[in-house]
Amino acid sequence: MFGFGFFLYFPEDKTEYIPAFITLILFFLGAIWTMSFIKKISKKQERQAKELEEKIKNTTKM
């Protein structure tokens, strides 16, 4: 087995998978929340940049 037998563990009692599954779900939901938060902040910064660009264009035309 080239030494990989020490790292693989398949329990007989399948209820031992429940904590790992719960952790997986929590990290997955956290990743989704983080991405939506980053998108929200990015949209806000994009809007602010466009407003600043318009303000600069209006002041240079005069």
N, C-alpha and C positions, 0 to 999 in steps of 0.2 A: 504493500500500500504506500510505499515511499514516505512514510511518516505522516500521512494525512489522516490516519485513523484516530489520532489524538484530538483532532479539531472537529470532527464530525460526531454529532451526538443526536440520535433519533430516539426519543423516549418512548417507552412502551405505553405510558399513560399520556394520552393526547391532550389532556387538560393542561399540561405544562406549556402548551403553545399559546394559551389564552393571554398571559401577560405580554408576550412578544407581539401578538396581534394588536392588543390595545395600544402598546407603545408605537407600533407602526401607524395605526390610525391617527394617534395624536400628533406624530411628527408630520404626517401627510396633511392633516388639517392646518397645522402650523405653517407649513410651506405654502399652502394655498392662501392663507390669510396674509402672509408676508408678501407674496407676489401682488395681491390686490392692494395692499397698503402702498407698495412701491409704485404701482400704476397710478394710484390716486395722487400721490405726491408729485409724480412726473407730470400728470395732466395739469395740476395746479401751477407748477413751475413753467410749463409751456404757455399757459394762459398769461402768466405774469410777464414772460419774455415778449409775447406778442403785443401786450399793452405797452410795454416799454419801447418796443420797436416803433409802434404807431406814434407814441409821444415824441420820439426822436425825429421821425419823419416830418411830423407837423411843425416842430420847432425849427427845422432846417429849411423848410419851404419859405418861411417868412423872411 
